[in-house]
Amino acid sequence: MKKNIALVTGGFSGEAVISYKSAATIDSNLDRNLFNVYKIDINPQGWFYQQPDGSRTIVDKNDFSLVADNHKITFDAVFIGMHGTPGEDGKLQGYFDTLKIPYTSCDAATSAITFNKRYAVAVAGMAGIPVAKSVLLIKNNFTSPEEVAGHLKFPVFIKPNNGGSSIGMSKVDNPSEELGAAIDKAFKEDDQVLAEEMIKGREFTVGVFKSKGKIIVLPLTEVKAHDDKSFFDFEAKYQGKSTETTPAEVDETIADKIRETAKKVYAVFNCRGIVRIDFIYNDQAGRPYMLEVNTIPGQSEASIVPQQVKAMGWDLKNFYTKLVEECFPA
């Protein structure tokens, strides 16, 4: 018997536009021979299921159900295809936990920790995973840019502590000329801002997931931003201003270090489903530094994880089937 799967998309942040692109890819590749798929849009106006005739049905939040064709539909599992809040920061995960509905992403605690960049690097650092030195700025307690300048070596990255897609992120080389504006830019996106020392090296990112008890690392991608930016910002990610090489052209000794660190990160954070982990490999130290853990990585046709799945020799239909199957442990 087919299982009812809710594909949740949308969100309350600027990342909603990316969520819809991801959901379109997921929707077109979920196996209809195995699943009845209902795409649900959660946005500031409400929670809606769009009927095949174009009309919208309101989702009952009491039990996460809806009515279609005069029948009440409940769900066996949820495929979360939402970037930003409330789908990537643990809020929806906690809601589904209370209803005992399984879902494809990390649990509420892991999602909340990894969404907060400062908490994530703290957990990683305590586990012995190399991370960059950083300072957290909190809007109500922040006094001046000198708080950063006195504690970190430049250049540094200034970015919202909670959020993704590199929205509000800046690279600062000259603190006297650039730091204040970069901090103001980041505070427009979040009440907490992370200032992080730049680690020099090559940037790699890799998808990691678990299937039948085994942690699987997808082929590595190397990311190079254009225009000598030296970092992967929103324009580089979504406006074609970067080069992504999948699989990465890298020595196997380096690739092995990144893969092993990625597995350790996945295990330390108790991840579930597909996550994408960003690294900088520093030649002088001879090791990869963890930058971020993305628990709901992009799934549009041009996104990195679909690239890596194809480089692995798989198709997205089988890959998404594996992710959904993990909701139903044998």
C-alpha positions as CSV (number, residue, x, y, z in Angstrom):
1,M,0.0,0.0,0.0
2,K,1.3,3.4,-0.9
3,K,2.4,5.7,1.9
4,N,1.1,9.3,2.2
5,I,4.0,11.7,2.1
6,A,3.7,15.4,2.9
7,L,6.3,17.5,1.0
8,V,6.6,20.6,3.1
9,T,8.0,23.8,1.5
10,G,7.8,27.6,1.8
11,G,8.8,29.2,5.1
12,F,8.9,32.5,6.8
13,S,12.3,33.8,5.7
14,G,14.0,35.1,2.6
15,E,15.0,31.6,1.8
16,A,11.5,30.7,0.9
17,V,12.2,31.4,-2.8
18,I,15.0,28.7,-2.7
19,S,12.6,26.3,-0.8
20,Y,10.1,26.4,-3.7
21,K,12.9,25.5,-6.2
22,S,14.0,22.6,-4.0
23,A,10.5,21.3,-3.6
24,A,9.9,21.3,-7.3
25,T,12.8,19.0,-7.8
26,I,11.8,16.8,-4.9
27,D,8.2,16.6,-6.1
28,S,9.2,15.6,-9.6
29,N,11.4,12.8,-8.4
30,L,9.4,11.2,-5.6
31,D,8.4,7.8,-6.8
32,R,4.6,7.8,-7.3
33,N,4.6,4.0,-7.5
34,L,5.6,4.1,-3.8
35,F,4.2,7.3,-2.4
36,N,1.1,9.5,-2.6
37,V,2.7,13.0,-2.5
38,Y,0.9,16.1,-1.1
39,K,2.9,19.4,-1.4
40,I,2.1,21.7,1.5
41,D,3.1,25.3,1.5
42,I,3.8,26.9,4.9
43,N,4.0,30.6,4.6
44,P,3.1,33.8,6.6
45,Q,-0.5,33.6,5.3
46,G,-1.1,30.0,6.5
47,W,-0.6,26.3,5.9
48,F,-2.0,25.2,2.6
49,Y,-2.3,22.2,0.3
50,Q,-2.9,23.1,-3.3
51,Q,-5.5,20.8,-5.0
52,P,-4.9,19.5,-8.5
53,D,-7.6,22.0,-9.7
54,G,-5.6,24.9,-8.3
55,S,-7.8,25.5,-5.2
56,R,-6.2,25.6,-1.8
57,T,-7.1,23.5,1.2
58,I,-6.1,24.7,4.7
59,V,-4.1,22.1,6.7
60,D,-5.5,21.2,10.1
61,K,-2.6,22.0,12.5
62,N,-4.1,20.0,15.3
63,D,-3.1,16.7,13.7
64,F,-1.4,17.8,10.4
65,S,-4.2,16.6,8.2
66,L,-6.2,17.9,5.3
67,V,-9.3,17.1,3.3
68,A,-9.0,16.1,-0.4
69,D,-11.8,14.6,-2.5
70,N,-14.0,14.6,0.6
71,H,-11.5,12.3,2.4
72,K,-9.4,13.2,5.4
73,I,-5.7,12.7,4.6
74,T,-3.1,11.9,7.3
75,F,0.5,11.3,6.7
76,D,2.9,8.5,7.2
77,A,6.0,10.7,6.9
78,V,7.0,14.3,6.0
79,F,9.7,15.2,3.5
80,I,11.0,18.6,4.7
81,G,12.0,20.7,1.7
82,M,12.1,24.1,3.5
83,H,15.2,26.2,4.0
84,G,15.3,28.7,6.9
85,T,12.7,29.0,9.6
86,P,10.6,27.1,10.6
87,G,11.8,24.1,8.6
88,E,15.5,24.1,9.2
89,D,15.8,25.5,12.7
90,G,14.0,22.7,14.6
91,K,10.6,24.3,15.0
92,L,8.7,22.0,12.5
93,Q,10.7,19.0,13.7
94,G,9.5,19.6,17.3
95,Y,5.9,19.9,16.0
96,F,6.1,16.7,14.1
97,D,7.7,15.0,17.1
98,T,4.7,15.9,19.3
99,L,2.4,14.3,16.6
100,K,4.7,11.3,16.3
101,I,5.0,11.8,12.5
102,P,8.4,10.8,11.2
103,Y,10.3,13.2,8.8
104,T,13.4,13.1,6.6
105,S,15.6,15.7,8.3
106,C,17.7,15.9,11.5
107,D,15.7,16.0,14.7
108,A,14.7,19.2,16.5
109,A,17.8,19.5,18.7
110,T,20.3,18.9,15.9
111,S,18.4,21.3,13.6
112,A,18.4,24.0,16.2
113,I,22.1,23.7,17.1
114,T,23.3,23.6,13.5
115,F,21.1,26.5,12.5
116,N,22.9,28.5,15.1
117,K,26.4,28.8,13.6
118,R,28.0,29.7,16.9
119,Y,26.5,26.7,18.7
120,A,27.5,24.4,15.8
121,V,31.2,25.4,15.8
122,A,31.2,25.1,19.6
123,V,29.9,21.5,19.5
124,A,32.3,20.6,16.7
125,G,35.3,22.2,18.5
126,M,34.5,20.3,21.7
127,A,34.5,17.1,19.6
128,G,38.0,17.8,18.3
129,I,36.8,18.9,14.8
130,P,38.9,21.9,13.5
131,V,36.9,25.1,13.3
132,A,37.8,28.8,12.8
133,K,38.1,31.2,15.8
134,S,35.0,33.3,16.1
135,V,33.2,36.0,18.2
136,L,29.5,36.2,18.7
137,L,27.8,39.6,18.7
138,I,24.4,40.0,20.2
139,K,22.4,43.1,19.2
140,N,21.3,44.3,22.7
141,N,24.7,43.7,24.2
142,F,26.9,44.9,21.3
143,T,28.7,48.1,21.8
144,S,31.2,48.7,19.0
145,P,33.2,47.0,16.2
146,E,36.2,47.0,18.4
147,E,34.8,44.0,20.1
148,V,35.7,42.1,17.0
149,A,38.9,43.9,16.0
150,G,40.5,43.2,19.3
151,H,39.9,39.5,19.3
152,L,40.3,38.2,15.8
153,K,42.9,38.3,13.0
154,F,41.8,39.8,9.7
155,P,40.4,39.1,7.2
156,V,37.2,37.9,8.9
157,F,33.7,36.9,7.7
158,I,30.7,38.7,9.2
159,K,27.4,36.8,8.9
160,P,24.1,36.4,10.5
161,N,24.4,33.7,13.2
162,N,21.0,32.1,12.3
163,G,20.1,31.6,8.7
164,G,21.5,30.3,5.4
165,S,22.1,30.9,1.7
166,S,24.9,33.4,2.8
167,I,22.3,36.2,3.0
168,G,23.8,39.2,4.9
169,M,27.3,37.8,4.7
170,S,30.5,40.0,4.1
171,K,34.2,39.5,4.0
172,V,36.1,42.2,5.8
173,D,39.8,42.9,5.1
174,N,40.1,46.4,6.5
175,P,38.4,46.7,9.9
176,S,38.6,50.5,10.1
177,E,36.8,50.9,6.7
178,E,34.6,47.9,6.3
179,L,33.8,46.3,9.7
180,G,31.0,48.6,10.9
181,A,29.0,48.4,7.7
182,A,29.4,44.6,7.5
183,I,28.1,44.2,11.0
184,D,25.1,46.5,10.3
185,K,24.3,44.5,7.2
186,A,24.3,41.2,9.1
187,F,22.2,42.7,12.0
188,K,19.5,43.5,9.4
189,E,19.1,39.7,9.0
190,D,19.5,38.5,12.6
191,D,19.8,39.7,16.2
192,Q,23.0,37.7,16.5
193,V,26.0,38.1,14.3
194,L,29.1,35.8,14.0
195,A,32.5,37.2,13.2
196,E,34.8,34.4,12.1
197,E,38.5,34.4,11.1
198,M,39.1,33.4,7.5
199,I,40.8,30.1,7.0
200,K,42.9,30.1,3.9
201,G,42.5,27.2,1.6
202,R,40.3,25.4,-0.9
203,E,36.6,25.2,-0.2
204,F,34.8,21.9,-0.4
205,T,31.3,20.8,0.3
206,V,29.8,17.4,0.5
207,G,26.5,15.7,1.0
208,V,26.3,13.0,3.7
209,F,23.4,10.8,4.6
210,K,22.6,7.5,6.4
211,S,21.0,4.5,4.8
212,K,20.4,1.2,6.6
213,G,22.7,2.1,9.4
214,K,25.6,3.2,7.2
215,I,26.9,6.8,6.8
216,I,27.4,7.5,3.1
217,V,29.5,10.4,1.8
218,L,28.7,11.6,-1.7
219,P,31.4,12.8,-4.1
220,L,33.1,16.0,-3.1
221,T,32.4,19.4,-4.8
222,E,35.0,22.1,-4.9
223,V,33.6,25.7,-4.9
224,K,35.4,28.7,-6.3
225,A,33.8,32.1,-6.2
226,H,34.3,34.5,-9.2
227,D,35.5,38.0,-9.0
228,D,38.3,37.2,-6.5
229,K,35.7,37.3,-3.7
230,S,37.3,34.3,-2.0
231,F,34.0,33.3,-0.5
232,F,30.7,31.7,-1.5
233,D,28.1,34.4,-1.0
234,F,24.4,34.5,-2.1
235,E,25.3,35.8,-5.6
236,A,27.9,33.1,-6.0
237,K,25.4,30.5,-4.9
238,Y,22.3,31.5,-6.8
239,Q,23.4,33.9,-9.6
240,G,26.0,31.9,-11.3
241,K,29.0,33.8,-9.9
242,S,30.9,30.7,-8.9
243,T,32.4,27.5,-10.3
244,E,31.4,24.2,-8.8
245,T,33.4,21.1,-9.8
246,T,31.8,17.8,-9.0
247,P,33.5,15.5,-8.4
248,A,36.3,17.7,-7.1
249,E,39.7,17.3,-8.7
250,V,41.6,16.7,-5.5
251,D,44.3,14.4,-4.2
252,E,42.8,11.3,-2.6
253,T,44.8,11.8,0.6
254,I,43.0,15.2,1.0
255,A,39.7,13.8,-0.1
256,D,40.0,11.0,2.5
257,K,40.6,13.5,5.3
258,I,37.5,15.5,4.3
259,R,35.3,12.4,4.0
260,E,36.4,11.0,7.4
261,T,35.8,14.4,9.0
262,A,32.4,14.6,7.3
263,K,31.5,11.2,8.8
264,K,32.6,12.4,12.2
265,V,30.6,15.6,11.9
266,Y,27.5,13.6,10.9
267,A,27.9,11.3,13.9
268,V,28.8,14.0,16.5
269,F,25.7,16.0,15.6
270,N,23.5,12.8,15.5
271,C,22.3,13.8,12.0
272,R,19.5,12.2,10.0
273,G,18.6,12.4,6.4
274,I,20.8,14.3,3.9
275,V,23.0,17.1,5.2
276,R,25.6,19.1,3.4
277,I,28.8,20.0,5.3
278,D,31.1,22.9,4.1
279,F,34.9,22.7,4.7
280,I,38.0,24.7,4.1
281,Y,41.1,22.6,3.6
282,N,44.2,24.3,4.8
283,D,47.4,23.0,3.3
284,Q,49.6,24.4,6.0
285,A,47.7,22.6,8.8
286,G,47.0,19.6,6.6
287,R,43.4,19.3,7.7
288,P,39.9,20.4,6.8
289,Y,38.1,23.0,8.9
290,M,34.4,22.7,9.3
291,L,32.5,25.8,8.3
292,E,28.8,24.9,8.5
293,V,26.3,22.0,8.6
294,N,23.3,22.5,6.4
295,T,20.6,20.2,7.5
296,I,18.2,21.0,4.6
297,P,20.6,21.5,1.7
298,G,19.3,22.8,-1.6
299,Q,17.7,20.4,-4.0
300,S,17.1,22.4,-7.1
301,E,18.4,20.9,-10.3
302,A,21.5,23.1,-10.1
303,S,22.1,22.5,-6.4
304,I,25.2,20.8,-5.2
305,V,23.6,17.7,-3.6
306,P,21.7,16.7,-6.8
307,Q,25.0,17.2,-8.7
308,Q,26.8,14.9,-6.2
309,V,24.0,12.2,-6.4
310,K,24.4,12.1,-10.2
311,A,28.2,12.0,-9.9
312,M,27.7,8.9,-7.7
313,G,25.9,7.3,-10.6
314,W,22.5,7.4,-8.9
315,D,19.3,9.1,-9.9
316,L,17.3,11.4,-7.7
317,K,14.3,9.1,-7.6
318,N,16.2,6.3,-6.0
319,F,18.0,8.7,-3.7
320,Y,14.8,10.3,-2.4
321,T,13.3,6.9,-1.9
322,K,16.3,6.0,0.3
323,L,15.7,9.2,2.4
324,V,12.0,8.5,2.9
325,E,12.7,4.8,3.7
326,E,14.8,5.9,6.6
327,C,11.7,7.3,8.2
328,F,10.5,3.7,8.6
329,P,13.2,1.7,10.3
330,A,12.9,-2.1,9.8
